[in-house]
Amino acid sequence: MKLSEFKDQLGALSGVSFTQPDGNPVPSHFHITEVGLTTKNFIDCGGTVREEKVVNFQLWEANDLDHRLTSEKLLKIISLSEKALAIGDHEVEVEYQTTTIGRYGVDISNEGFVLVPKNTACLASDSCGAPKEKQKLNLVELGTASNACCTPGGGCC
């Protein structure tokens, strides 16, 4: 989700909530301790130099169980961050502490925002030598294909 969509969705919500990928809510007393622009410059295994920019929110739980972040307050924090850091309309990434600091994408549901797991991938699959994923076939359907050379009862074997 890009920052512009996040802000649009945030403006339509009465409160700010996040749900973890396992369905458990992030405790409602969380803080957003950072809003930033993260730039990653790297070279992939195929030798291509790349740059990735994301808008990063860091969620943190404190001992102040009565804390509640409102949509209006978060919109003000984002606005201040956009001006101070010249943040553009990039994908939003959330850091949240579980067993380690996890990095998540963001989606929306009826209840609020959902943390979406991020996965690694080869960006140079055409040149890195990793085998391509094999096509998966359902063996039951092989005998019924119109181009099948041998079918049960067909007398070819």
N, C-alpha and C positions, 0 to 999 in steps of 0.2 A: 504494500500500500504506500503510495506516495504521500508526502507531507500535506499537500493540498487536500487530498481525500480524507486524511486523518483529521484535519481541522474541520472539514465539512461535517464529518460524522460526529466529531466531538461537539460541535455546535448544536447538533440535534439531540444530544443525550442530556439527561438531567444530572447525571453523575459520571464519574470516571471509574471504570472497573476493567480489570484484565482477568482472563481465564487462562490457566496453564494448559499446555497440550494434553495433559492427562484428564482434563475436565475440572480440576480443582481450582477454585478462585485464588487469585493473589489476595492476601488479606487486605481488607478495605482500608486499613490504616497505613498503607504504603506511601512513600514519598517518591517523587521524581527528583533525584539529587543532581542529575546532569541532563542537559539538552545540548547536544553538540553536533558538529560536522566531523565525521571520521573519513579520512582519505587514505586509501590503501593503494600504493604503487607497487607493482609486482611484475614478474615475468613468468609466463606459464611454461609448462614442460616442452612446448613446441617452439619456444624462443620469442613469443610475442609479448611485448611490453604492454601492460594494461594498467588502468586506473579505475578504482571503484570508489564512489562517494555515497555515504549513507547518513541520514539524520539519525542520531543515536539518543535514545532515552535510557537512563539508568534508573531502574526501580529498586527501592530499598525499604526494608521493614525496620521500623524503630520500636522502642518500647512505649511510645505515646499512642496507646490504643484508641484514643478518641480522635486522632487526626483523620481528616477526610479532605481529599483534593477535589475541588469543584472543577467543572468544565471551564468556567470563566477564568479561574486562576491559572489553569494549565494553558489556555489560549493566550493569556498575558505573558506567561513564561516563554511560550513558543515565539510570540511576536518579538519580545525583547531579544531572544536568541537569534532570530532571523536578521534583525538589524545589527546586532553587535558582532555576529560571526559571518554575515553575508551568506546565510544558508539559502540554498536553492530548493527547488521542488524535487528532492531525491526520495528514494525508498526509505521508509522508517524501519529502524532496527531497535529492538529492546534488549537491554542487558538485564538479566534477573538472576539472583543468587539462588541456586538449589544446592546440589552437592559441589558445584563449581559455578563460576559465572557462565551462564548460558546466553547465547545470542539467538534471538528469535525474530522472525518476520511478524507482521501484524495483519490480522484480518478483522472483520466485524461480524457480530452476531446480533440477535435481538436483544441480548442482555448487555452488550458492551464489546470491548475489544478482546480478541483471542490471540494468544501467543502461538505462532506457527513455527515448528522446527525448521531449521535451515540445514541443508545437506551440502556435502562437498561434491564436486564433480570435476571431471577433466575438461578443461576449456579448449584443449588442442587434440581432441580425439582423432582427428584425421592424420595427425603426425606423431603421436606419442607412442604408438605400437601396442597399446592396450587392445585386446580382442574386442570386437563388436559383440553386443549382446545377441545371442542366438534367438531366432524366431521360435516362439513357443507354439506348438501344435497340439490340438486335442486329438488323440489317437482314434477316438470313435468317429470323428469326422473325416478321417483319411479315406476310408472305404466308400464314402458317399460322394466324394468330390467328382465333378463331371470329367476331370482329366485323369482320373485314377486308371492305372493300366491293369490292375488286378483287383477284382471284387470277389467277395465270398460267393461261391457258387458259379463264378464266371468261367471256370474251366481253364484258367491260365496256369495253374500250378498242379 
